[in-house]
Structure formats: C-alpha cells, structure tokens
C-alpha cells in the first residue's frame, strides 16, 4: 500500500499514512470487524484473519471492496499468525489445528500438525508463529519447540533439543520467528529468552539473563536494516546487536510506552523505522537514534459514546456513568510527534 499501514480492530479497518500521521477510517464496519494479520499478495489482494476464517479483499481509493471469506476447518481455539509463502499460499498458525495451508487456486485447506504422518509431523498442534526463509523453507513455532518444513514441502525437521549440549528444552513456547540477512533464524520464547538457529549446522543458542539480557520472556520480534533485533518484553522493548550482543532496554524512562499498553511492534522496510502500536496510538521510532521525550502532546477528546450512542462531552472533562453503562468509547486527537 505504498508505505501505508492497514489497521484492523473490532470496529473495522483504518489506513495510517506515516508521511502525514493521519488515520482514515474505512466505511466497512458491517463488512470487516474483529480482523488482524494483514498481508498483501503480488496481485494486490489483501489477506487477513477474521472470526476463525481467512478473508481476502481489494482496496481501491482506500476503500474496501470485493470481500470473500473461507472458514478454517478443525478444532481451532485461536489464531496467532498469517503469512503468504512464495507459492502464494496462505499459511495460518492456529491454536489446536496446527498450521492451516490455504490454496488460493483450489480454495481448499490442508493442515500440518502433530497428527500428520511422518515425515510431515510437527512437535505440537498449537502453532504460534510462521516464517519463510530465503531458501523457501517454512519455520513453524509452537508451544513445544520449532519445526522446519524443508524445501520439498514435505519433510519436517523438529527443533526441540539442543543437540550440541543435549539440554532438553522440549517445552519451548515460541512467540515469534524472524530471519536475518545472514540466514540466521531468530525466535522469542517464554522463559527461554531469545533463541538463535544456524541452519548451516543446526546449532541452537539462547540469550537470556545469563548472557546479560534483562529478562527471559520475550514476545514479538523485529529485525531492522542494520540487522539489529527489537524484541518486546514485559519490561520494555529490547534492542540487541546480533554481532556484539550488546543490548539496551527502552522503557517509559526513554519515552517509550508501557509494555502493558503495547499491542504490537513492526519494522517497516519502506520507511526504515520502527512502529509501536498501543491501545490508543501509533509511535514512530527512528531505530538508529531513539531518543527520550518527556513531553506528552496535548490531547483533545473529540467524541464520546455509550453503547454506540454519541454523548455530549462536558467542558469539565468529568463524566459520571451508571453501574450498567459498562461499554463506552471515546476518540481523541493529538499532534503527530515522531520519535526522531
């Protein structure tokens, strides 16, 4: 989308333009709701996940059109990731049914999970993350280790034990997977820190408190153009130099939002900047020079509603709600202030 971001929520879609800092709501609340994981294919189709289904649509003049939906079969308790592989197939990480593979030509699903027959069996059917590397191998994170589907598309290699020192780590709960420019696979895990796999010799390394990191729990992961890792943790956002292993934790003291308020982090190869999406804002960070800002921009409340009914907002900025008025929504306006 020419460097623009498509945002999904319970209420529909919006388009964020980093060049202006503006957010435009699409008039699609009755068509697209509870959606996320947007990916664009080479034909301009936008694929996403919604209500345990795969949806596809086009955007013309920033308006959604031609929506189609395909329900994912199986006992699915949730959906954690979506990617498009080099064949144009839609890969979905499900909680309970493994990785669902949607063929866009036949409009049909197949599944790779713990019940698949060898050699296509993976370590666990609760899949959490997907990454395709430069060799067209598919890496699948699960609640019990990482799996790699080889280039033949059939053979699965399971990574749930460090073969170099025989330390059994069969319960890796993998949260995210990325490949760097050298072809090294990086992943984040609950309790085990940040992991590194070198596919050339299948060596596995972990970096956590013992190696100087501030915590062992990391969630989402980004790699910038300089090969540095950005990882979301419960303590803040960590920046890790993959060569020197020097690291720095960015917290509220450096002007970053509270980890509890962060929905996702994303590095844009188009703008060369890191984006932090919170519950109510988007922060743009120059990953080369993230600096401290101790000023919160002036915020103006522009709308307030209770159970989707607009309500006047008093000049006193004080509102009293009844005990049964449990669902309310407000919109705010604030200046676009990038973190240079």
N, C-alpha and C positions, 0 to 999 in steps of 0.2 A: 504493500500500500504506500509506496514512495516514502518510506520512513515514518509513516504514521502508525499509531497503535490502535488496534481494535480492542475495546474493553468489554468484558461480559460481566453480568451480575444477575441477581434475582429479578431485576426490573427491566432487563433488555440490554441493548448494546449501545456503546458510545464510541466516538472516534477522537483520539487525542493527537494533536498536532504539536510535536516538540518545537517546531520553529516559531510558533506563536504562543504556546502554552494554553491553547484553547481546547475545550472539550465540547463536542457536538453530540447531543443525544439523537439517536435514530428513532423514528416513529414505528417501533416494531414490538412494543410491549406485549401485544397479544399473539405475536408470532414467535418471538425468541425470548425466553426467560429461563433463568437458572442455567446459564451456559458458561463455559470456560474452555481453556485449552485450544485457542485458535491457531490454525496453521493454514498457509496458502500454498496450493499446488502450482505446477508450472503452466496451468491453463487459467489461472486467475480465480479458481474456486476456493472458497473459504470453508474449511472443515472445522468442526468443533464437537464438543460433547454436551449433551443436554438430556437430563432425565433418563440416564442409562441407555442412551441412543447416540448414534453418530448422525450429525446433521451437516448439510452442505448448502451453501447459498452463494450468490454473487452480490457484489456491491457496485452499484452504478450511481455516480454523483453522490457518494457517501450514503446511499440508501440501500437497504437490504431487499433483495428480490429473489425469486425462484428457489424457495426453501424446500428441501427434501429431507426426509428422516428415515433412518434404518435402525431398528431396535436390535440391541446386542442380546443374544440368547445366552441362557445359563444362569446359574445361581450367583448373581452379582450383588455384593454388599456395598460397593462403591467403585469409583473410577478415579485413578490417580495420575494418568499421563496420556498424551496423544502425540504421535509422531507420524510423518509421511516418509516412507522409505524410497530408495532410488527407483523402485518399480512403480511408484505411485500408489502403493497400498497404504491403507490407514491402519496404524498399529496402536492398539489401546491397552493400557495397563489397567486391569481390573482387579478388584479385591474379591477373590473367590473363584474366578473362572480363568485365571492365567492371563496370557496376552491374547487378545482377540485381534485377528487379522481380517480386515475388510477388503475384498477385491472389488475395486470400483467398476470393473467391466461386468463381472457376473453378479454383482450386488449381493454377495454372499459372505458369510463369516466362517473362518476356521479358528481353532484355538490351540495354543501351545501352553501346556500346564503340567502339573505333577502327575496327572493321569495319562499323559501322552506316552505312547510306546517308545522304548529306546530305539534309536539314539536321540530322539527328539524330546525327551523328558527333561523338565527343569526342576529345580530344587523345591519350589513351593508355588502354589496356585494364587497366592496373594501377591500380585506384582505391583511394584511401586514406581518404577522409572524405566524409560526406554532411551537408548542412544544408538544410532547407526554410525560406525566409524568409517574412515576413508577407504577401507577395504570392503565396504558393504557388508560387514559383519554386524549383527544386531546384538546389543548388550541389554539384558533384562535384569533389573533389580527386583528383588523380592524381600519378603520378611525373613528369609533364611538364605542369604547369600546372593551372588551374582552369577548369571549364566550368559554364555555367548553362543549365538547361533552362527555357525561357520558360513563361509561364502556359498556353500552348496545349498543353503537354506533348509537343511535337514538335521545335520549333526549338531548336538548341543554339548558344549564344554561347561562343566559346573565348577564354579569357584566358591568353595565354602570351607577351604582349609589351606593354610599357608604351607605349601609343600617344602619350602626351604627350611623351616624350623619345626614342622609338624605340630604347630599350635592349632588346635581345633577351634574354629570360630564358626560353627555351623549356624549360629543364630544371628549373624549379621542382619540387621534390619536396615536395608539400603533405602535412602531417601531420594537421591538424585545421582545422575551419571553424566559426565561430560568427557570429551576427547580434546587433548591439547594439540598444538601444531606439530609436535614430535610423535604423535600417535599414541601417547600415553593416556590410559583411561584413569580418570579421577572419579571418586564417588564419595558421598557423605553417608554416614551411618549413625544410628542411635547407639550411644555408649562406646563405640569404637573409634570415633573421630573421623578423620579424612583418610580415605584409602587410595592407594596408587597401584595400578596393574600395568606391567610392561608386557604387552602381548608377544614380544620377541622371545622371551624366555619364561613367560607366565609367572614372573616373580611378583609377590604381593608385599606391600609395605603399608603400615598405618602410622598416622601422625596424630598425636593427641597430647594430653598433659605431659606425658613422659618426654615428648620431643619439644616441649616449650609452648604448646598451644594453650589457650586459656580454659578450654573445656573439651569434653569428649563427645558432645552432642551437636551435630550439625544437620541442617535441613537442606534448603535449596542451594545450588551451586552455579556460579558463572565463571567464565574464563575470558579475560579481556584480550585486546590485540597484542599486548606485551607478554601474554602467557601467564599473567598473574591470576590467582584464584580469588574469588569473592564468595564467601560462604555465610549463610545466615545461621546464627546460633541463638540460644536463649539468652546470651549475654550481650549480643550485638552482631555487627557484620564484620567478619574477619577477612583481611587481605593477606594472602600468602604468596610469597615469591617461591615458585616451584624449584628454582635452582639453588638459592641460598637458604631456603626455608625460613627466612626472616618473615615475621608476621606482625600485624598490628590490628588491634580490635577497635572498631569505630562504634561509639556508643552515643548516648544523649549528650555527653560532655563535649563531643565533637560536632554537635548539631544534628546528629542522625536521629531518626525516630526510635521510640521504644520497640524492642523486638516483639512485644506482645501486640503492637499495633501494625506490624508489617504483614501484608498478605503474600507478597512475592517480590523477588528481585530479578532483574533482567538486564543483560548487557546487549546493547544494540550495536551490531557491526556497521550499521548505516550512519549513526551519529557518533559512534565511538565513545559512548557514555553509558554509565550505569544508571538504571532506573529502579526506584524503590516505590512500590505501590502499597499504600497504607489503607486503612479503612475509609479515609476521607480525603486523601491527597496523593499526588504523584511527585516524587522528588527526583530531580535530575542531578547526577553527580559526575563531575569530571574525574574519572578514575585515576588520572595522572596526578591531580593536585586536589584531593578532597580537603577542604578547609573548614574551620569552625565558624559557625554563625550563631550568635547568642540572641538574635532578634527574631521573634515570631511575627510575620507580616500581619498587618491589620486585617481582621476577618469581619465580613459583613454577612449577617443572616438574611437571605433573600426569599426564603419560603419555609412554611411550616404546615404540616398536615397531621391529622389524627385519623387513623383508619382510612387513609387515602382522601380525606376531605380537607381541603385547604382551610386554614385557620389564620386569622389576623395575628401578627406578632406584635406584642405590646412594646411601646417605647422604653419601658422599664427593663426590658430583656429578662423578665421573670414570668414564668408560666407555672400554673398550678393544675395538675392533672387529677382526675378522679381515679379511684382504685381500679376501675375496669377499662381505663384508657391505656392499654398495655402496648399498643403498636403506634408509634409515631415516627415521623420522618422530617428532617429539615435539610435545606440546601444552603450552602454558603458560597461566598465569592471572596477570593483573596488574590493579591498580585502574584504573578508568575515570577518566582525568585530562584533561578538555577544555582546550585552549589558549584561554583567555578573551581 
